[in-house]
Amino acid sequence: MRARSIRVRITLLSAAMAILVLATASIAVVVVQRGQLLSNLDGSLSARADELAGRLAQEAGSSLPNTDAEDRFAQLLSPDGAVVAETENLTGVVLADQHRLGDHFRTAGDLPLEDDTYRVLTRGLDDGSILIVGENIDDQRDATRSLAVTLAVIVPIASALLAAITWGLVGRTLRPVEMIRAEVAVLGHRELDRRVPVPATDDEVARLASTMNRMLDRLEDSALRQQRFVADVSHELRSPVTRVRTMLEVELASALPDLAAAAVSALEDTLELQQIIDDLLFLARADAGEISLHRELVDLDDVVGQEVGRARSTVDLDISMTDVSAAPVNGNLAGLVRLVRNLIDNAVRHAAGRVHIALAADDDNATLIVDDDGPGIPFQHRERVVERFFRVDEARSVDEGGTGLGLAIVDEVVRAHRGELRVEEAALGGARFVVCLPLDAGAGPQIAEP
């Protein structure tokens, strides 16, 4: 596991790269130094050959001067290969070579001298004679070898030192990541209020920690909403079930039970319970992402007309739709029907005597407005009114049959159609709900089937 860690991989990679780079540089340095030493020696040999050639041109003799009998030599050969002059350390030795004009350098280790290596300059003179000048290069080779050995020792040490530094730096860099991992590893569903430490540096690790904390914020909010949702569902479902049970127990315990009245009341509570379950199922499917791909061209004005007719048949209120005009929307028919129905039911439930509905469309959007003359919604509650089971007036909403889920469903449908929902104050004095829907919502997210 450690061999696969980022720290180990980066350290090994940096060490390998250091060895490769330093080894390449070291070889280049050794080659350059060797070439420079040879170049300097060649220049020295060429200068000595010039000196000897000048001396030979002025005076003839069989002996050539030599300042270093151990490492240097010189010999002059006639065109037929006979020795004309030489240094004392070449007595009895003939250094045969080809007759070539100009300077020619070579490195020789097979000369009939000591077991050393020499740098030899052969110069063909104009009269056909050959001047040979040489110098021992063991010192240069020793210097090059010493440099190579030194670099061979330094490169591994430098690479190991770099690997150690890299190991420490990477460990220090990844320490905040390990702290983040350790913190996340111990988080449970009851500890979502904890947050990972954010380093003071404004780098990738700090941004990662900030992103993790924002994710934990969302998870905590989702968990709290789920807990509240479960609690609200339990409360909402308990009320109609309790009423049905109590009523049935009372009627069965009486001497002359009015079973017909009990059945009617039980049916009403059952219908309320069914409505709550249907709404919960819709929201659960929306949360789970169970979507319907079916979209079609919906005449939203026809949907408004049908739902207004349904509402007028059940309540004695002035429901006006004089400002409704054509508004074709490409969307989900079932979702749009539920949206309009829930908005009208909400307005009817809270209206004192009047409900006004307006619908208009422009080039891009259809705008639906539902007003009522009820008590309205205080400003501080306008954002929360679409939360599940939220009621501005808890007692009155329950008595009037509200489940607390209608506006939450409206909000889900609006967002699924890439629309916008606003809560304002109506001209009638009550609440105003404004829904803006794109005429072509087909490219947006899909909505759950009710």
N, C-alpha and C positions, 0 to 999 in steps of 0.2 A: 504494500500500500504506500509506504514512504517513497519507494522508487518511482511511483507514479505521481508523486506530489509535484506541484508547480515549483516549489522551492528547490527540490532535488533536480528537476529537469532544467531549470534556469541555471543552476550552479554548474551542472555538468556541461551544458551548452556553452556557458561563458568560459569554462576551463578549456574545453576543446577548441573554441575559437581563439583563445589566448595562445594555446600551444601552436595552432596552425599559423597564426599571424607572426608570433615571435620566432618560430622556427624558420619561416620563410624569410623574415627580416635578417635573422642570424646568418643563414646561408648566403643571402645577398651581401651582407657585410664582409663575410669571409672571402667571397669571390672578388669583391671590389678591392679589399685589402691586398689579396694575393696579386691581382692585376696591377695595382698601384706599385707594390714592391718590385715586381718584375719590370714595370715601366721605368722606375727609377734606376734599377740595376742596368737595364739596357742603355739608358742615357749615360750612366757611368762608364759602361764598356765602350760605347761609341766615342766618348771623350778620350778615353785612354788609347783607343785605336788611332785617333787623330794625333795624339801626342807622339805615339810610337812611330807612326808613318812620317811625321815631320822630322823626328830624330834620325830615322833611317835615310831620309832624303838628304840630310846634311852630312852624316858620317856613317860609314859602313862599319860593320863589326859583327862578330858572332854572338855577342852577349847583349841581351836586352835588359834594361833596368826593371826591378821588381820591388815594390815597397812591402809586399806581404807574400813571402815565399810559401806560406801554408795554404793560402786560399786563392792566390792569383797566379796566372801564367800567361805567357805570350809566346808565339812562334811565327817565324816568317819562312815560308816555303817558296822555292823557286817554281817556275812553271812546270818543271818535270817532276816536282814532288820532293826535291832534296831540301834538307834543312839549311837555311841561310843564316838565321839568327834565332836565338831562343833565350828564355829565362833559365836560370840555373836549375830550377826544380823540374825542368823538362829534359835534362841531359840524357841522351840515349833513347828518347821517346819521339816518335814521329806521329803528329796528328794529321793524318791524311784527310783531305777534303776536296770537293769538286772546285774547279775554277769557275767562279761566277763573279761578275762585276757587281759592285754595290755591297751593302750590308745585309747579312742574313743571320738571324738569331735563332737559337734552338736550346732546349734544355737536354742535357746529356748525362746519363748515369753510367755509361759504359766506356768511359775514357780509361786508357791504360795508366791511371794514376791511383790514388787512394779510393776506397769504396765510398766516394762522396758524389753528390750531384752538383753539376756545374751549369752555369749559364754561359753559353759560348757564342761569340760574335765572329763570323767569318766574313772577311772583306777582300774582294778581288780587286787588286790594284791594276793600274793602267798598263804596267809592263808585264802583266801576266802572273806575277807572283801573288801569293796568298798570305794575308796576315790573319792569324787566329789569336783572339783574345778571350780569356775565360776567367770566371770568378765563382768561387764556391757559394752556393745559395742555401746551404744548410741553415744559416741564421734566419734568412727570410722564411724558409719552410718552418723552422721552429717557432717563429713569431706567429705565422698563420695558424699552426697547430695549437699554439697556446691560446690564441683568440678563440678558436673553434671549441676547445675544451672548456674554456671559461663560459662561453655562451651556452654550451651544452649543459652546464651546471646551473646557470642563471635562468634559462628558459623554464625548466620545471619548477624551480623555486618561485619565480615570478608568477607562473600560472597557478601554482598552489596558493600563493598569497592572494591573487585576484579571485580565485574560487572562494577562499575564506571571506574576503570582503563582500563578494556577491552573496554568499550564504547569509552573512549578517544583515546586509541591506535588504535582501528579499524577505528575510524573516521579519525585519522591522516593518517593512512595507505591508506584509501580509498579516501582521499581528492584529490590526483592526478587523480584517476579514475573518480571522479566527474568532475574535470576540463576537462579531456579528453571528457567525455560525453557532457558537456556543449558546448565545442568547436565544436564537431561534430554535435550537434543538430542545430547550427545556420549556418552550412555550406550549401551553395546553389551552383547551377551549375556555378554561376559567382564568387564564392569565393573559388575555388579549390586550389588557391595558398596559402591559410592559412594552418598552421600546428598545431598539438596539442602539448602542452608543454611536454617535456621529463624530468622527475625527474633526479636529479643528482645521485641517488642511482642506483646501478647495480643490480636491482632485477626484479621480474616478471612484475611489473607495468612499469618500465622503458623499458623493452623489448616490452611490449604491446604498449606503446606509439611509440616506434621506428617502430614497425610493422605497426601501423596505419599511420604513416607518409610515410612509403614506399608505402602503399596502396594508399594514397592520391597522391603521386608522379605518380603512375601508372594511377590513375583516371584523374589527370590533363593532363598527356601526351596523354591519350586516347581522352580526350575532345578537346585538341588542334589539334590532328590529325584529329578528326572528323570535326572540324571547317575548317581546311585547306582543307580537302577532299571536303566538301560541296562547299567551295569557288572555288576550282579547277574544280569541276564538273560543276558548273554554268558557269565558264569561258569557259571550253572546249566545252560544249554543245551550248553556245551562238554563238561561231564562225561559225560553219557550218550552223546553222539556219540563222544567219545574212546574210551569203553569198548567201544562197538559196533565201531568201527574196529579197535581193538587186537585184540579177540577174533577178528574175522574175518581179520585179517592173520596172526595166529598159527596159526589153524586151516588156512588156505590154504597156509601155509608148511610145515606138518607133513607127514610122509610119509603118515600115515593120519588125515586130518582127521575129527574127530567133528562132522559137519555138523549132525546133529540137535540135539546139545547146544548148538552155537553158535547155531542158529536159536532155541532156547528162550531162551537168555540174551539174544540180540539182541531177541527179542520183549518180554522183560521191560523192557529198557532203552528200547525204543520206546514201550511203554505209559507208562513214567515220563516220557519226552519228550512224549508226547501230553497227559499230565495237566498238565505245566508249560505247554504251549501253550494248552490250554483255560483254565487259570487266568489266564494272561496276557491272553487274548482277553477274558475276562469283565471283568478290571480295566481293560483298555484301553477297552472299551465304556462302562464306568461313568465313567471319566475324561472321555471324549468326549461324554458326555451322551446317548448312544444308548439310549433308554429304551423300555420296554414299557408300554403303557397298560393292559394286561390285569391286572385284579385280580379276585379271587374269594374266596368264603368257604372258608378252608382249615382243616380239622380238624388242628391241630398235633399232637394226641396220636396220630392215625393216622400222620402223617409220622414221629414219633419211633418208633412201633412198627415201621414198615417198615425204618427205618435200623438199629434195634437188631437186628432179625432178620438183616439183611444182614451186620452186624458179627459176630454170633454164628456165622455160617456160615464166617467166614474166620479167626477167632482163637479160642484156647482160654483165654478169660478169663471171670470172673464179671461179667456185665453185668446190672445190676439196674435195673428200671424199675417197682418196686412203688409209687412215689410219683407216678406219672403219672396225671393226671386230664384230663377234657375241657377243651379250650382252643380254641374257634373264633376264628380271626383273619382279618380281611379284608385279604388281601395277595396277593403274587405267589407262586404255588405253586412255580415252579422255583427262585426265590431262597430261599424258606424250606426247601425240600428240601436245597439246597446248604449252607445255614447249619447245619442239624441234622447233616448228613453230615460236614461238616468238623469240627464240635465233637466228634462221637463218634470220628471217625478220629484226631483229635489226642489224645483221652483214651486210646484203645486203644493208640496208638503209644507213649505214655509210661507207661502203667500197669504196675505190677508184677504185679497179679493181679486187681484189682477196679476196676470202673467203676460209678458210681451216677448215675442220671438221674432228675430230678424235674421235674414240670410241673404248674403250677396256674394258675388264672385267677380274678381278682376282677372287680369291676364295670367296671374300666377297662383292665387290663393282663393279659397272659399272661406268666408268669415261667418260664423254662427254666433249669435248673441241671444242669451236667455236672461231676461230681467224678471224680477218679482217685486212686490210691494211689501215684503215681509220685514222682519227686524234687521236684515242685513248681516254682514259678517265683519266683526271688528278688524281693524287693520292688522293687529298683531297676530290674528289667526288665519290670515288669507293664504299664507304659504303652507300652513299645516292642515288646511281643510281637505287636502287631497290624500292625507295619510290614512291608512287603513284603521277603521274603527274610531277615528277622531270625530268628535261632535262638539260644536260650540256650546250647545245647550244639551247636556247629556240626558236629563230627565225628559224634556219635551220631545227630543228626537226619538227616544225609545217609544214613548206613548204614541207618536205619530207613525210608527212603523218603519222608521229608518234602520238600516242594518249597519250603517257606518262604512260601507264598502262601495257605494255607488259612485262617489266622486273619485275614489282610488281607481276604479275600473275606467272611468272617463280619462284619467291621467294616463293610464297604460295605453289605451287606444290612441290618444293624441300623440304620445311619444312614438308609438309604433308607426304612425303615419307621418313622422317627421314634422309634426305640427307644434303648435304652441297653445297653452292654456293659461288664461289670466283671470284673476278674480278682482273685481272692481266694485264700486258703488253704483247702483242703478239709478237712472233718472226717476224711477218710481219710488225711490227711497230705500229699497231693499238691496239684495245682492245681484250682481251682474256677473255672468260667466261668459267669457269671450274665447271662442275656439277658432284658431286659424289653421286651416289644412291646405297643403299644396294640392293643386288640382291633379297633379300626377305624382302620387306617392308610391308608385310601383318600384322605384329604385331604392326605397328606404327599407328599414327593418320590417320583418313580417310580424303579425300579431297572432296571439293565441286564439283558437276558436273558443267561443263561449260555450 
